[in-house]
Amino acid sequence: MTFRFEEENYRNVYVLEDYYCTNPFCDCNHATVSLYDEEHDRRISFLLNFNKTHGPLPNHPKLEPLENEIVKGFVKDLRDEAWTLLRQRYLEAKGYGERNPMSYLVFESGRYVNYMEMFPKNNLLLDFSQDGQRYFAEDSYEMDPRNGAKDARLAFYKFDPKEDKQPPLFNYTYFLDEKLREEEDKKLGGDELNILAALNQFVPNLADVVKSRYKQVKQLGKELMEASPKTGIATAKINRNDLCPCGSGKKYKKCCALKLN
């Protein structure tokens, strides 16, 4: 796709390069676009939102006035069929991420990651009912195979289709060792114990499920560690106040950190 911009005596042709976040759990709803000037070997990069607006890239310098005019002209003149094409590519990128979680997962030792974030095609959900109320649990695991802590973190929620981001009712460390798990149970209140018991009733092989997922996650962590020099997967810590690497423009703690932990 090419784009021509003319401003008084300034005239050039740009090639559009588009990039997308593959994380299927991230509703960023934009493309990262670069307008590449082949003649002068330079790029103008920005976020192109699918509500037909644009914005700066996180952690990048602001556009120069002329660059900003070029971007405005590009967005204004972009045809409906081009918007449709970019939106289709965005959906294809999300589909690719669903099939290939390694395309978006960030290896960070010590961070617990939601299991469904790592294996989105797994259809075994930890949902259950207790006294007529529906609940679900999200299980998170630490990926580093060098870490010997054999546990999972469970976060329990009420099922509410109208509420996307509700705080957990309570969190529970599910140790693979049964004796350690019994000690953890003593920290729970009566209602929490009843909810945990309901989960065990609806998923009677819960211990086997958690053990199996734990092994899957450690294997994935090993693969990410081995692949990181080739794929550029980050192993450095992302600070919670840094801009989110997905390109949303939000702080990490208010964006993908909410979905990963």
C-alpha positions as CSV (number, residue, x, y, z in Angstrom):
1,M,0.0,0.0,0.0
2,T,1.4,3.4,-0.9
3,F,0.5,6.9,0.1
4,R,1.4,10.2,-1.6
5,F,1.7,13.5,0.4
6,E,2.2,16.9,-1.1
7,E,2.9,20.1,0.9
8,E,4.0,23.1,-1.2
9,N,7.3,22.0,-2.7
10,Y,7.5,18.9,-0.5
11,R,6.4,15.7,-2.3
12,N,7.0,12.1,-1.5
13,V,5.6,8.6,-1.7
14,Y,5.4,6.4,1.4
15,V,5.0,2.7,1.8
16,L,2.6,1.7,4.6
17,E,4.0,-0.9,7.0
18,D,1.5,-2.3,9.6
19,Y,2.2,-4.2,12.8
20,Y,-0.2,-5.8,15.3
21,C,-0.3,-7.1,18.8
22,T,-1.0,-10.9,18.7
23,N,-2.1,-11.2,22.3
24,P,-5.8,-12.4,22.0
25,F,-6.5,-11.1,25.5
26,C,-5.4,-7.6,24.7
27,D,-8.2,-5.4,23.3
28,C,-5.8,-2.7,22.0
29,N,-8.0,-2.2,18.9
30,H,-5.3,-0.5,16.8
31,A,-2.4,-1.1,14.4
32,T,1.1,0.3,14.7
33,V,1.7,1.9,11.4
34,S,4.9,3.2,9.8
35,L,5.0,5.3,6.7
36,Y,8.3,4.4,5.0
37,D,10.0,7.0,2.8
38,E,12.1,4.7,0.6
39,E,14.0,7.6,-1.1
40,H,15.3,9.0,2.2
41,D,15.2,5.7,4.2
42,R,13.1,7.1,7.1
43,R,9.9,6.2,8.8
44,I,7.0,8.0,10.4
45,S,5.5,5.7,13.0
46,F,2.3,6.1,15.0
47,L,-0.7,4.2,16.4
48,L,-3.7,4.0,14.0
49,N,-6.9,3.4,16.0
50,F,-9.8,1.7,14.4
51,N,-12.1,4.5,15.5
52,K,-10.3,6.4,12.7
53,T,-8.1,8.4,15.0
54,H,-4.3,8.3,15.6
55,G,-1.9,8.7,18.4
56,P,1.8,8.7,19.3
57,L,3.8,5.5,19.9
58,P,4.6,4.8,23.6
59,N,8.2,5.5,24.5
60,H,8.9,7.3,21.2
61,P,9.6,11.0,20.6
62,K,6.7,13.2,19.4
63,L,6.3,13.6,15.7
64,E,7.7,16.8,14.1
65,P,5.1,19.3,12.9
66,L,5.5,18.2,9.2
67,E,5.4,14.5,10.2
68,N,2.2,15.2,12.1
69,E,0.6,16.9,9.0
70,I,1.6,13.9,6.9
71,V,-0.1,11.5,9.4
72,K,-3.2,13.6,9.5
73,G,-3.4,13.6,5.7
74,F,-2.9,9.9,5.6
75,V,-5.7,9.2,8.2
76,K,-8.0,11.6,6.5
77,D,-7.5,10.1,3.0
78,L,-7.5,6.5,4.1
79,R,-10.3,4.8,2.2
80,D,-13.0,2.5,3.8
81,E,-11.7,-0.6,2.1
82,A,-8.2,0.1,3.6
83,W,-9.7,0.4,7.0
84,T,-11.5,-2.9,6.4
85,L,-8.2,-4.5,5.3
86,L,-6.3,-3.3,8.4
87,R,-9.1,-4.4,10.7
88,Q,-9.0,-7.9,9.0
89,R,-5.2,-8.1,9.5
90,Y,-5.7,-7.1,13.2
91,L,-8.2,-10.0,13.6
92,E,-5.8,-12.4,11.8
93,A,-3.0,-11.3,14.2
94,K,-5.2,-12.1,17.2
95,G,-6.0,-15.5,15.7
96,Y,-2.3,-16.2,15.1
97,G,-1.6,-15.3,18.7
98,E,-4.3,-17.7,19.9
99,R,-2.6,-20.5,18.0
100,N,0.9,-19.4,18.9
101,P,1.1,-17.9,22.4
102,M,4.9,-17.7,22.2
103,S,4.3,-14.8,19.7
104,Y,3.2,-12.5,22.6
105,L,4.2,-14.1,25.9
106,V,6.9,-12.3,27.9
107,F,9.2,-14.5,30.0
108,E,9.7,-12.8,33.4
109,S,11.1,-14.9,36.3
110,G,8.9,-14.7,39.4
111,R,5.8,-13.5,37.6
112,Y,2.7,-15.7,37.7
113,V,0.8,-15.8,34.4
114,N,-2.8,-16.8,33.8
115,Y,-3.0,-20.4,32.4
116,M,-5.5,-19.4,29.7
117,E,-3.2,-16.6,28.6
118,M,-0.5,-19.3,27.9
119,F,-2.8,-22.0,26.5
120,P,-5.9,-20.2,25.1
121,K,-7.1,-23.2,23.1
122,N,-7.6,-25.3,26.3
123,N,-11.3,-25.5,26.9
124,L,-11.2,-26.8,30.5
125,L,-12.5,-23.8,32.6
126,L,-12.6,-23.9,36.3
127,D,-16.2,-22.8,36.7
128,F,-18.6,-24.2,39.3
129,S,-21.7,-23.4,41.4
130,Q,-22.4,-23.1,45.1
131,D,-25.7,-22.4,46.7
132,G,-27.2,-21.3,43.4
133,Q,-24.4,-18.8,42.7
134,R,-22.0,-19.4,39.8
135,Y,-18.3,-18.9,40.3
136,F,-15.1,-19.4,38.4
137,A,-11.4,-19.6,39.3
138,E,-8.4,-18.4,37.3
139,D,-5.2,-20.3,37.8
140,S,-1.8,-18.7,37.3
141,Y,1.7,-20.3,37.3
142,E,5.3,-19.1,37.4
143,M,7.0,-20.1,34.1
144,D,10.7,-20.2,35.2
145,P,11.7,-23.9,35.1
146,R,14.6,-23.0,37.5
147,N,12.1,-22.0,40.2
148,G,11.3,-25.0,42.4
149,A,8.2,-23.5,44.0
150,K,5.5,-26.1,43.2
151,D,2.3,-24.2,43.4
152,A,-0.4,-22.3,41.5
153,R,-2.2,-19.1,42.3
154,L,-6.0,-19.4,42.2
155,A,-8.2,-16.3,42.1
156,F,-11.9,-16.8,42.7
157,Y,-14.6,-14.7,41.2
158,K,-18.4,-14.5,41.0
159,F,-19.7,-15.1,37.5
160,D,-21.1,-11.8,36.2
161,P,-21.4,-11.4,32.4
162,K,-22.0,-7.7,32.9
163,E,-18.7,-7.1,34.7
164,D,-15.5,-7.6,32.8
165,K,-12.9,-6.4,35.4
166,Q,-14.1,-7.3,38.9
167,P,-11.7,-7.8,41.8
168,P,-11.3,-11.4,43.0
169,L,-13.3,-12.6,46.0
170,F,-10.1,-14.1,47.4
171,N,-6.8,-15.6,46.3
172,Y,-5.5,-19.0,47.2
173,T,-2.1,-20.6,46.8
174,Y,-2.6,-24.1,45.6
175,F,0.4,-26.1,46.6
176,L,1.0,-29.4,44.8
177,D,2.1,-30.9,48.1
178,E,-1.1,-31.9,49.9
179,K,0.3,-31.2,53.4
180,L,1.3,-27.6,52.4
181,R,-2.2,-27.2,50.9
182,E,-3.8,-28.3,54.2
183,E,-1.8,-25.6,56.0
184,E,-3.0,-23.0,53.4
185,D,-6.6,-24.1,53.9
186,K,-6.3,-23.0,57.6
187,K,-5.9,-19.4,56.5
188,L,-9.3,-19.3,54.8
189,G,-12.6,-18.2,56.3
190,G,-15.7,-20.3,56.3
191,D,-17.3,-18.9,53.1
192,E,-13.9,-19.2,51.3
193,L,-13.6,-22.8,52.4
194,N,-17.1,-23.5,51.1
195,I,-16.3,-22.0,47.7
196,L,-13.0,-24.0,47.5
197,A,-14.9,-27.2,48.4
198,A,-17.4,-26.5,45.7
199,L,-14.6,-26.2,43.1
200,N,-13.2,-29.5,44.3
201,Q,-16.6,-31.0,43.9
202,F,-17.2,-29.8,40.4
203,V,-13.6,-30.6,39.4
204,P,-12.9,-33.8,41.4
205,N,-9.5,-34.3,39.7
206,L,-8.4,-30.7,40.5
207,A,-5.1,-31.8,41.9
208,D,-4.3,-33.7,38.7
209,V,-5.4,-30.8,36.6
210,V,-3.1,-28.3,38.4
211,K,-0.2,-30.7,38.3
212,S,-0.6,-31.3,34.6
213,R,-0.9,-27.5,33.9
214,Y,2.1,-26.8,36.1
215,K,4.2,-29.2,34.0
216,Q,2.9,-27.6,30.8
217,V,3.8,-24.1,32.0
218,K,7.3,-25.1,33.1
219,Q,7.9,-26.7,29.7
220,L,6.7,-23.6,28.0
221,G,9.0,-21.5,30.1
222,K,11.9,-23.7,29.1
223,E,11.0,-23.2,25.4
224,L,10.7,-19.4,25.9
225,M,14.1,-19.2,27.6
226,E,15.7,-21.2,24.7
227,A,13.9,-19.2,22.0
228,S,14.5,-15.7,23.5
229,P,17.8,-15.0,21.8
230,K,16.3,-15.8,18.4
231,T,12.8,-14.3,18.8
232,G,13.7,-11.3,20.9
233,I,11.4,-12.2,23.7
234,A,12.0,-9.9,26.6
235,T,13.5,-11.4,29.8
236,A,13.9,-8.1,31.6
237,K,11.4,-7.0,34.2
238,I,8.6,-4.7,33.0
239,N,8.0,-2.0,35.6
240,R,4.4,-1.6,36.6
241,N,4.5,2.2,35.8
242,D,6.1,1.7,32.4
243,L,4.0,2.1,29.3
244,C,2.5,-1.2,28.3
245,P,4.6,-3.0,25.5
246,C,1.4,-3.9,23.7
247,G,1.2,-0.2,22.5
248,S,-2.1,0.7,24.1
249,G,-0.6,3.9,25.6
250,K,-1.6,2.9,29.1
251,K,0.7,2.1,32.0
252,Y,1.5,-1.6,32.2
253,K,-0.2,-2.0,35.6
254,K,-3.5,-0.7,34.1
255,C,-3.3,-2.8,30.9
256,C,-1.9,-6.2,30.2
257,A,-0.7,-6.7,33.8
258,L,-4.4,-7.0,34.8
259,K,-4.9,-9.7,32.2
260,L,-1.7,-11.7,32.8
261,N,-1.7,-11.9,36.6
